[in-house]
Each structure stands twice: as structure tokens, then as C-alpha cells.
Amino acid sequence: MNNIQQQLVRQMRSFLAFKKEHETAIAENALLVKMATDIENIESSISDLLGQQDRNSKALTQEKSSKINDLIELTVKICEVLNSYGNYMNFTVFTTIEGCTKTELSRCRDAEVLVRAENVVDIIEENPTQVSEATLSAEDISALKAAIAAAQAVMDIPQNFRKSQHDITVKLEDGLERYRNIMNNSLKDYMRSKYQQSNPDLYSAFALAVDVDAIPKRRKALVGTILDEKGAPVRKVRVSVDGSKPVIRGGKKGGFNFQNLTPGEHQLTFSRKSYQSVTVNILIVPDKTATLDVVLNTIKVEEAVPVE
């Protein structure tokens, strides 16, 4: 889930905590009971979907880990047989198989484990006589090939897993949209009109429950304009914050803004070709939007004086 969806879930659960705390008052209003019950059912469905999503992901991770571990064990076992034969018979092809000890394979990425195991299969198929003399059984070779195929199957997310995750995501989005519609289009207005005057304590508790974790509006940390000395807007100005890589600011009317400045003092440098650079210090206060208007003076080019 994205951040907005997570906030909706938190808001929904906060409302249900309010419902539980004020069960007696809510039970006196049939319409309110119906709305709250609908939200309760939505939350239950969403919790179940989130659980499925988590279980599916963990199951895939565990299956992948298990298949890779099986492949490592078989590869190491077979390489030890081949290496033993190679050392005894002075057959260097089997003594120079690279990177197939248990320690080496355990440190590899999964894809590299597959590559090394496939390389062992190639060596086996290229040297059938020596493999037979090494007493490596056909069953061991088949088991290695099967382990490679099993590991390959879980390297990329299977199609059925992607489809199940997509179906869960669609259901989550539908459930959250139903909740959003009930809360924003019905419940908030109903509670305000019904209880703001008649039962202010109940209404205040409701407002706190649904607004504390409500989706916040993104507040701009800094807004302003960039003008020249004649008051005309300057566009496409390079703005560096605290020495960072400059970003382009300044629209048609010279307006600019920053949303993600942390509270505290920041140094902004404004620069553009044909204008004198300007550096300004600005204090950002939490939950407030700072204003900064910047004037860039044009660089005057001295007129050449003709030599007599």
C-alpha cells in the first residue's frame, strides 16, 4: 500500500476505536449504527486481504530460499565427488571447478548460484567417461538438473503470484474507496449536523478520531517570486539549497516553491545567466509556510568606447 492508503487504514481503525468507546451513544442511532457497521465490515475485509498479501510474499520468499539451499547442497555434493576423482586421477577439469564450495556458493547471489550449478552440468555432459569413472550416478545428475529447474522457477515471481497480488491490490483499493466515500460523503457531514450542537463531546471525540490520522494536505515550506529589478518575472532560475545540486525554479510569473524543506535555517542561492547571483538565508518554521521574494539584477555590459 502507498502512504495515502496506509493513512486511510489508520483513520478507519481510529474511527472503530471511537465506535467501541462510544458504543452506547452510537447504538441509539440506527443510521449511525449502519454506517459504522459498514466500515467495520470493510476494515475486516481489508485486514484479511493484507494478511493474505503478507502470507503470499513470505511463502514465496521461503520457497525461493529453500530451492536455492537445495541447489547449493547438491552442487557441493557433486563437486566433491568430481574433485576427489580429479585429484586421484590428475584430471584437472574436475579439480579446477571454480566457486562451488559451500562457503563460496552461500555468499553468492541466487542468480550466480544458478550460473555456477549450470556450469557444473556442462562439465558433466562434456566429460561422460570421467563422470562414470568417478561413480557419479545418473540419479545425482538428474537431481542436480531438477534442482536447477526448481530454483529457476522461483527466481522470478511466478505469473500466478503476480496475478494473486494484483487481485488483492484491486480489492484493497475498492474497499478503501468505499470507506472513503462513506466517511467523506456521508459520515462526517452526518455527525456534524446531528451532534455538533446536541452532543458536542461525542462530536469532538469523533472529529479527533478521524482527523488525527486523516490524510494531511501537503504544506509548502517556502513560496515566493523571482523578479528582476524592473519587477518582471524571471523564469528558469537555478536554485541551490544549502549547497546541493541546483534545481530549476521560476514559472511564467516568476513564482517558486519548495515543499520538503526541513525546519531550521537554510541558505538558498539563485542564479541565472545574465543575472547577478543572490544568496539568501531563510528560517523554516514547522507547520508554517515561509515567504521569500527575490530580486535578480541584470548584469550590465559596459558599452565599448571607440578608440580615436
KEKE-3310 file (N, C-alpha, C; in steps of 0.2 Angstrom, whole numbers, plus 5000, padded with zeros to 4 digits):
npx = (5004:5002:5007:4996:4985:4989:4987:4973:4969:4974:4966:4953:4953:4955:4943:4935:4940:4935:4921:4919:4922:4912:4900:4887:4881:4881:4873:4860:4856:4850:4854:4867:4873:4872:4881:4893:4894:4895:4908:4915:4914:4921:4934:4937:4938:4948:4959:4960:4964:4976:4983:4983:4991:5003:5006:5007:5018:5028:5028:5032:5046:5051:5050:5058:5071:5072:5073:5085:5094:5093:5098:5112:5117:5116:5125:5137:5139:5140:5151:5161:5163:5167:5179:5187:5189:5196:5208:5213:5215:5222:5215:5213:5201:5191:5197:5198:5186:5177:5172:5163:5162:5154:5155:5158:5147:5137:5139:5136:5125:5108:5106:5119:5122:5114:5120:5133:5130:5124:5135:5142:5134:5137:5150:5149:5142:5151:5161:5158:5164:5174:5166:5158:5168:5171:5161:5149:5132:5118:5106:5110:5115:5103:5095:5102:5100:5086:5085:5091:5081:5070:5074:5076:5063:5058:5065:5061:5046:5032:5019:5006:5008:5010:4998:4989:4993:4990:4976:4973:4977:4968:4956:4959:4960:4947:4940:4945:4941:4927:4926:4931:4922:4910:4915:4919:4908:4897:4897:4905:4898:4885:4888:4892:4881:4871:4877:4885:4880:4870:4877:4891:4902:4903:4904:4916:4925:4923:4928:4941:4945:4944:4952:4964:4973:4970:4971:4985:4986:4998:5009:5016:5033:5040:5037:5037:5043:5052:5060:5065:5075:5066:5054:5049:5045:5057:5061:5065:5076:5091:5091:5100:5100:5107:5119:5117:5114:5109:5091:5078:5069:5055:5041:5030:5026:5036:5035:5039:5042:5045:5042:5048:5057:5066:5063:5071:5086:5090:5101:5099:5103:5102:5103:5106:5109:5116:5112:5115:5120:5111:5112:5102:5097:5085:5073:5064:5049:5041:5025:5022:5021:5034:5039:5047:5053:5063:5075:5083:5097:5101:5115:5125:5132:5147:5147:5157:5170:5174:5191:5200)
npy = (4994:5012:5027:5035:5026:5018:5028:5030:5017:5018:5029:5023:5013:5020:5027:5016:5012:5023:5021:5009:5014:5023:5015:5014:5027:5027:5016:5021:5027:5022:5024:5028:5017:5008:5014:5013:5000:4996:5001:4994:4981:4983:4986:4974:4965:4971:4970:4956:4954:4961:4952:4941:4945:4947:4935:4928:4934:4931:4917:4915:4920:4911:4899:4901:4903:4890:4882:4887:4884:4870:4867:4872:4863:4851:4854:4856:4843:4835:4841:4839:4825:4824:4832:4824:4813:4819:4824:4812:4805:4814:4823:4838:4845:4842:4846:4860:4866:4881:4891:4883:4878:4875:4887:4897:4897:4900:4913:4919:4928:4923:4921:4920:4908:4899:4900:4895:4882:4877:4878:4867:4856:4857:4854:4841:4835:4836:4828:4813:4800:4801:4806:4794:4785:4792:4788:4795:4795:4792:4796:4806:4816:4819:4824:4835:4843:4844:4852:4863:4868:4869:4879:4889:4892:4899:4910:4922:4931:4921:4919:4917:4921:4935:4938:4935:4944:4956:4955:4956:4968:4976:4973:4979:4992:4995:4992:5002:5014:5013:5015:5028:5035:5033:5039:5052:5057:5055:5051:5061:5073:5070:5067:5080:5088:5081:5080:5090:5101:5096:5085:5089:5084:5070:5073:5080:5070:5061:5069:5071:5058:5054:5064:5065:5056:5058:5061:5071:5087:5092:5104:5118:5122:5134:5148:5160:5173:5177:5190:5203:5218:5227:5223:5212:5195:5182:5168:5150:5149:5144:5136:5133:5124:5125:5122:5111:5101:5112:5116:5119:5133:5145:5150:5156:5167:5170:5163:5152:5137:5127:5111:5102:5106:5105:5110:5124:5134:5138:5140:5148:5149:5159:5159:5164:5164:5180:5187:5193:5183:5178:5176:5170:5168:5159:5155:5141:5137:5125:5118:5130:5141:5149:5164:5171:5183:5187:5197:5198:5206:5212:5209:5222:5226:5234:5248:5248:5259:5269:5269:5283)
npz = (5000:4997:5004:5007:5006:5018:5028:5027:5031:5044:5049:5048:5057:5068:5069:5072:5084:5091:5089:5097:5110:5112:5111:5117:5115:5101:5098:5099:5088:5073:5059:5061:5067:5056:5046:5054:5055:5042:5039:5048:5043:5031:5036:5041:5030:5023:5032:5031:5018:5018:5026:5018:5008:5014:5019:5007:5001:5010:5009:4996:4997:5006:4999:4989:4995:5000:4989:4983:4993:4993:4980:4981:4991:4983:4972:4979:4984:4972:4966:4975:4974:4960:4961:4970:4962:4952:4958:4962:4949:4943:4934:4928:4924:4933:4945:4944:4945:4948:4962:4969:4982:4998:5006:4996:4987:4996:4998:4987:4976:4972:4958:4953:4959:4952:4939:4942:4946:4934:4926:4931:4927:4913:4913:4917:4907:4896:4899:4900:4901:4912:4922:4924:4928:4940:4948:4949:4950:4939:4944:4953:4945:4938:4948:4951:4940:4941:4952:4948:4939:4947:4956:4946:4943:4953:4954:4947:4950:4950:4937:4942:4955:4954:4948:4959:4968:4962:4961:4974:4977:4969:4976:4988:4985:4981:4992:5001:4994:4995:5009:5010:5003:5011:5023:5019:5012:5018:5033:5040:5037:5042:5056:5060:5058:5066:5079:5083:5089:5098:5105:5109:5115:5110:5097:5096:5100:5090:5079:5082:5082:5068:5062:5067:5061:5048:5030:5027:5020:5009:5015:5009:5011:5008:4999:4985:4974:4960:4953:4941:4942:4937:4941:4933:4930:4932:4924:4925:4934:4942:4957:4972:4987:5002:4997:4989:4974:4960:4957:4945:4946:4945:4937:4924:4930:4938:4950:4963:4973:4988:4995:5004:5013:5028:5045:5052:5048:5032:5017:5002:4985:4971:4954:4937:4920:4914:4925:4941:4954:4969:4986:4999:5016:5025:5037:5041:5048:5058:5052:5046:5032:5024:5016:5002:4993:4979:4971:4956:4949:4933:4923:4919:4903:4899:4888:4873:4871:4858:4850:4847)
capx = (5000:5005:5006:4989:4981:4990:4984:4966:4968:4974:4960:4947:4954:4954:4936:4932:4941:4930:4915:4919:4922:4905:4895:4880:4878:4880:4868:4854:4855:4851:4858:4874:4875:4873:4887:4898:4894:4898:4915:4918:4915:4926:4940:4938:4939:4955:4964:4961:4967:4983:4986:4984:4996:5009:5007:5009:5025:5033:5028:5037:5052:5053:5051:5064:5076:5073:5075:5092:5098:5094:5103:5118:5119:5118:5130:5143:5140:5143:5158:5166:5164:5171:5185:5190:5191:5201:5214:5216:5217:5226:5211:5212:5195:5187:5200:5198:5179:5178:5167:5157:5162:5148:5156:5158:5140:5132:5140:5133:5118:5104:5107:5125:5122:5112:5125:5138:5127:5123:5142:5144:5131:5140:5156:5147:5140:5157:5166:5154:5168:5177:5160:5156:5173:5170:5155:5143:5126:5113:5101:5113:5115:5096:5093:5105:5096:5079:5086:5092:5075:5066:5077:5075:5056:5056:5070:5057:5040:5028:5014:5001:5009:5009:4990:4985:4994:4986:4969:4972:4978:4962:4951:4961:4958:4940:4937:4947:4937:4921:4927:4932:4915:4906:4917:4919:4902:4891:4898:4907:4893:4880:4890:4892:4874:4867:4879:4890:4876:4866:4881:4897:4908:4903:4906:4923:4928:4923:4932:4948:4947:4945:4956:4971:4976:4967:4976:4987:4987:5005:5010:5023:5038:5043:5034:5040:5043:5059:5059:5071:5075:5060:5048:5047:5047:5062:5060:5071:5082:5094:5091:5103:5098:5112:5125:5115:5113:5103:5085:5076:5063:5053:5037:5028:5025:5042:5033:5043:5040:5048:5038:5051:5062:5066:5063:5078:5089:5093:5104:5097:5107:5098:5107:5104:5114:5115:5109:5119:5118:5109:5111:5098:5096:5078:5071:5058:5046:5036:5018:5021:5024:5038:5038:5053:5053:5070:5076:5089:5099:5104:5122:5126:5138:5149:5147:5164:5172:5179:5197:5201)
capy = (5000:5018:5031:5038:5020:5017:5033:5028:5012:5020:5033:5019:5009:5025:5028:5010:5013:5028:5017:5004:5018:5026:5010:5016:5033:5026:5012:5024:5030:5017:5026:5029:5010:5005:5017:5011:4993:4995:5002:4988:4976:4985:4985:4966:4963:4974:4966:4949:4955:4962:4946:4936:4948:4946:4927:4926:4936:4927:4910:4915:4921:4905:4894:4903:4901:4883:4879:4889:4880:4863:4868:4873:4856:4846:4856:4855:4836:4833:4844:4835:4818:4826:4834:4819:4809:4823:4824:4805:4803:4820:4826:4845:4848:4842:4849:4867:4869:4887:4894:4878:4876:4878:4894:4901:4897:4903:4920:4921:4930:4917:4921:4917:4901:4895:4900:4890:4875:4876:4876:4860:4852:4857:4850:4834:4832:4836:4823:4807:4794:4803:4806:4787:4783:4795:4784:4799:4791:4796:4799:4813:4821:4821:4828:4842:4846:4846:4857:4870:4869:4871:4886:4894:4893:4904:4916:4927:4930:4917:4923:4916:4925:4942:4939:4935:4950:4961:4954:4958:4976:4979:4973:4984:4999:4995:4993:5009:5019:5013:5018:5035:5038:5033:5044:5059:5060:5054:5051:5067:5078:5067:5068:5087:5091:5078:5080:5096:5105:5092:5081:5091:5079:5065:5075:5081:5063:5058:5073:5069:5051:5054:5069:5065:5052:5060:5062:5078:5091:5094:5111:5121:5125:5140:5151:5166:5175:5179:5196:5207:5225:5231:5219:5207:5189:5179:5161:5145:5151:5138:5137:5128:5124:5123:5120:5105:5102:5116:5114:5124:5136:5151:5149:5161:5174:5170:5160:5146:5135:5121:5108:5097:5109:5103:5116:5127:5139:5136:5145:5147:5153:5159:5161:5163:5168:5187:5190:5193:5178:5181:5171:5172:5164:5159:5151:5137:5135:5119:5119:5137:5142:5155:5168:5174:5187:5188:5201:5197:5211:5210:5211:5227:5226:5241:5249:5249:5266:5268:5272:5288)
capz = (5000:4997:5011:5007:5008:5024:5032:5027:5036:5051:5051:5049:5064:5074:5070:5075:5091:5094:5090:5103:5116:5112:5109:5120:5111:5094:5097:5099:5081:5068:5053:5063:5068:5049:5044:5057:5054:5035:5040:5052:5038:5026:5039:5042:5024:5022:5036:5029:5012:5020:5029:5013:5004:5018:5019:5000:5000:5014:5006:4990:4999:5010:4994:4985:4999:5001:4982:4982:4998:4990:4974:4984:4994:4978:4969:4983:4985:4966:4965:4980:4970:4954:4964:4973:4956:4948:4962:4962:4943:4940:4929:4930:4923:4939:4951:4943:4945:4952:4966:4970:4989:5001:5008:4991:4985:5001:4998:4980:4974:4969:4951:4952:4961:4946:4934:4944:4945:4927:4923:4933:4922:4907:4914:4917:4900:4892:4901:4902:4903:4918:4926:4925:4932:4947:4951:4949:4947:4934:4949:4956:4939:4937:4954:4950:4934:4943:4957:4944:4936:4953:4958:4941:4943:4959:4953:4945:4953:4945:4935:4947:4961:4952:4947:4965:4971:4958:4963:4981:4977:4967:4981:4993:4983:4981:4999:5004:4991:4999:5016:5009:5001:5017:5028:5017:5008:5022:5040:5043:5037:5047:5063:5062:5058:5071:5086:5084:5094:5103:5109:5107:5117:5106:5090:5097:5100:5083:5075:5084:5079:5061:5059:5069:5056:5042:5025:5028:5015:5009:5016:5006:5016:5006:4992:4983:4967:4957:4949:4940:4945:4935:4943:4928:4932:4929:4923:4924:4938:4946:4965:4976:4994:5007:4993:4985:4966:4959:4954:4941:4948:4942:4932:4920:4934:4942:4956:4965:4980:4990:4999:5008:5017:5035:5049:5053:5044:5025:5013:4995:4981:4965:4949:4930:4915:4913:4931:4947:4959:4975:4991:5005:5022:5027:5043:5040:5055:5057:5051:5043:5025:5024:5010:5000:4986:4977:4965:4952:4945:4927:4923:4913:4899:4898:4880:4871:4869:4852:4851:4841)
cpx = (5004:5004:4999:4984:4982:4987:4976:4965:4969:4968:4954:4948:4953:4947:4933:4934:4936:4923:4914:4919:4915:4900:4888:4877:4876:4874:4861:4852:4856:4855:4866:4877:4876:4879:4893:4899:4897:4906:4919:4919:4920:4933:4942:4941:4946:4960:4965:4965:4975:4986:4988:4991:5003:5011:5010:5017:5030:5033:5033:5044:5055:5054:5057:5071:5078:5075:5083:5096:5099:5099:5110:5121:5120:5124:5137:5144:5143:5150:5163:5168:5169:5178:5190:5193:5197:5208:5217:5219:5221:5222:5209:5205:5190:5190:5200:5191:5179:5171:5161:5158:5156:5149:5155:5151:5136:5133:5138:5126:5114:5106:5114:5126:5119:5117:5131:5136:5126:5130:5144:5141:5134:5147:5155:5146:5146:5162:5162:5159:5171:5171:5158:5161:5173:5164:5149:5137:5122:5108:5104:5113:5107:5093:5096:5101:5089:5080:5087:5085:5070:5068:5075:5067:5054:5060:5066:5050:5035:5022:5008:5001:5007:5001:4987:4987:4991:4979:4968:4973:4972:4957:4953:4959:4951:4937:4939:4943:4930:4921:4927:4926:4911:4908:4917:4912:4896:4892:4900:4902:4887:4882:4890:4885:4870:4870:4883:4886:4873:4871:4888:4903:4908:4906:4914:4927:4929:4928:4939:4950:4948:4950:4963:4975:4974:4973:4978:4987:4995:5006:5017:5027:5040:5039:5037:5040:5050:5058:5065:5070:5069:5054:5045:5049:5053:5061:5066:5077:5084:5094:5094:5101:5104:5118:5123:5115:5107:5097:5082:5069:5061:5048:5035:5028:5031:5040:5037:5040:5044:5044:5042:5057:5061:5066:5070:5080:5092:5096:5102:5101:5103:5103:5104:5108:5111:5112:5115:5116:5116:5109:5107:5097:5089:5077:5064:5056:5041:5029:5017:5024:5028:5038:5045:5052:5061:5070:5083:5091:5102:5111:5123:5133:5140:5150:5155:5165:5176:5185:5198:5208)
cpy = (5006:5022:5033:5032:5018:5022:5032:5022:5014:5024:5028:5015:5014:5027:5022:5010:5018:5025:5013:5008:5021:5022:5012:5021:5031:5021:5015:5027:5024:5018:5026:5022:5007:5008:5014:5003:4991:4996:4997:4982:4977:4984:4978:4963:4965:4971:4959:4949:4956:4956:4941:4939:4947:4939:4925:4928:4932:4920:4910:4915:4914:4899:4895:4901:4894:4880:4881:4885:4872:4862:4868:4866:4851:4847:4854:4847:4833:4835:4841:4828:4819:4828:4829:4814:4813:4823:4817:4803:4809:4823:4833:4848:4848:4845:4857:4870:4875:4889:4889:4875:4878:4885:4898:4902:4901:4911:4923:4924:4924:4916:4918:4910:4896:4895:4895:4883:4873:4874:4869:4855:4852:4853:4842:4831:4832:4831:4816:4801:4795:4803:4799:4784:4785:4792:4789:4796:4796:4799:4806:4818:4823:4825:4835:4846:4849:4851:4864:4872:4872:4878:4891:4896:4898:4910:4922:4926:4926:4921:4923:4920:4933:4943:4939:4942:4956:4961:4957:4966:4979:4979:4978:4991:5000:4996:5000:5015:5019:5016:5026:5038:5038:5039:5051:5062:5059:5055:5057:5072:5076:5069:5076:5090:5088:5079:5086:5100:5101:5088:5083:5087:5073:5067:5077:5075:5060:5062:5072:5062:5051:5059:5069:5061:5053:5061:5069:5081:5093:5102:5113:5124:5132:5142:5157:5168:5177:5184:5199:5214:5229:5228:5214:5200:5186:5171:5157:5147:5144:5140:5131:5129:5121:5119:5113:5106:5106:5113:5120:5127:5142:5150:5155:5168:5174:5167:5154:5144:5128:5118:5104:5100:5108:5110:5118:5132:5136:5142:5143:5152:5153:5162:5159:5167:5175:5190:5189:5188:5181:5175:5174:5166:5164:5154:5148:5135:5130:5121:5127:5137:5149:5158:5172:5177:5189:5192:5200:5203:5209:5213:5216:5226:5233:5242:5250:5256:5266:5272:5277:5286)
cpz = (5000:5003:5012:5010:5015:5029:5032:5031:5043:5053:5052:5055:5069:5075:5073:5082:5095:5094:5096:5109:5117:5110:5111:5116:5104:5093:5097:5093:5076:5062:5055:5064:5061:5046:5047:5056:5047:5036:5043:5047:5033:5029:5040:5036:5022:5026:5034:5022:5013:5023:5023:5009:5008:5018:5012:4999:5004:5012:5000:4992:5002:5004:4990:4989:5000:4995:4981:4987:4995:4984:4977:4987:4988:4974:4972:4983:4978:4965:4969:4977:4965:4956:4966:4967:4953:4952:4961:4955:4939:4934:4931:4929:4929:4945:4950:4943:4950:4956:4968:4977:4992:5003:5002:4988:4990:5001:4992:4980:4971:4962:4949:4954:4955:4941:4936:4943:4938:4923:4925:4929:4916:4907:4914:4910:4895:4893:4904:4905:4910:4924:4929:4930:4939:4951:4953:4946:4943:4939:4952:4951:4938:4942:4954:4945:4937:4948:4954:4941:4941:4955:4953:4941:4948:4959:4952:4948:4948:4943:4939:4953:4959:4951:4954:4969:4968:4960:4970:4981:4974:4972:4987:4991:4983:4988:5002:5000:4994:5005:5015:5007:5007:5022:5026:5014:5013:5030:5043:5043:5042:5054:5065:5062:5064:5078:5087:5090:5100:5107:5107:5109:5113:5099:5091:5097:5093:5078:5076:5081:5072:5058:5061:5064:5049:5037:5026:5021:5015:5009:5012:5011:5015:4999:4991:4976:4966:4952:4947:4943:4943:4937:4938:4931:4928:4930:4923:4928:4942:4953:4968:4983:4998:5003:4989:4977:4965:4956:4950:4944:4945:4936:4928:4923:4939:4949:4957:4972:4981:4995:5005:5012:5025:5039:5051:5048:5037:5021:5006:4991:4974:4960:4942:4926:4914:4919:4936:4952:4965:4980:4997:5010:5024:5032:5041:5047:5054:5056:5048:5036:5025:5017:5009:4993:4984:4971:4962:4948:4938:4927:4917:4910:4897:4890:4879:4869:4863:4853:4845:4838)
residu = (MET:ASN:ASN:ILE:GLN:GLN:GLN:LEU:VAL:ARG:GLN:MET:ARG:SER:PHE:LEU:ALA:PHE:LYS:LYS:GLU:HIS:GLU:THR:ALA:ILE:ALA:GLU:ASN:ALA:LEU:LEU:VAL:LYS:MET:ALA:THR:ASP:ILE:GLU:ASN:ILE:GLU:SER:SER:ILE:SER:ASP:LEU:LEU:GLY:GLN:GLN:ASP:ARG:ASN:SER:LYS:ALA:LEU:THR:GLN:GLU:LYS:SER:SER:LYS:ILE:ASN:ASP:LEU:ILE:GLU:LEU:THR:VAL:LYS:ILE:CYS:GLU:VAL:LEU:ASN:SER:TYR:GLY:ASN:TYR:MET:ASN:PHE:THR:VAL:PHE:THR:THR:ILE:GLU:GLY:CYS:THR:LYS:THR:GLU:LEU:SER:ARG:CYS:ARG:ASP:ALA:GLU:VAL:LEU:VAL:ARG:ALA:GLU:ASN:VAL:VAL:ASP:ILE:ILE:GLU:GLU:ASN:PRO:THR:GLN:VAL:SER:GLU:ALA:THR:LEU:SER:ALA:GLU:ASP:ILE:SER:ALA:LEU:LYS:ALA:ALA:ILE:ALA:ALA:ALA:GLN:ALA:VAL:MET:ASP:ILE:PRO:GLN:ASN:PHE:ARG:LYS:SER:GLN:HIS:ASP:ILE:THR:VAL:LYS:LEU:GLU:ASP:GLY:LEU:GLU:ARG:TYR:ARG:ASN:ILE:MET:ASN:ASN:SER:LEU:LYS:ASP:TYR:MET:ARG:SER:LYS:TYR:GLN:GLN:SER:ASN:PRO:ASP:LEU:TYR:SER:ALA:PHE:ALA:LEU:ALA:VAL:ASP:VAL:ASP:ALA:ILE:PRO:LYS:ARG:ARG:LYS:ALA:LEU:VAL:GLY:THR:ILE:LEU:ASP:GLU:LYS:GLY:ALA:PRO:VAL:ARG:LYS:VAL:ARG:VAL:SER:VAL:ASP:GLY:SER:LYS:PRO:VAL:ILE:ARG:GLY:GLY:LYS:LYS:GLY:GLY:PHE:ASN:PHE:GLN:ASN:LEU:THR:PRO:GLY:GLU:HIS:GLN:LEU:THR:PHE:SER:ARG:LYS:SER:TYR:GLN:SER:VAL:THR:VAL:ASN:ILE:LEU:ILE:VAL:PRO:ASP:LYS:THR:ALA:THR:LEU:ASP:VAL:VAL:LEU:ASN:THR:ILE:LYS:VAL:GLU:GLU:ALA:VAL:PRO:VAL:GLU)
# end
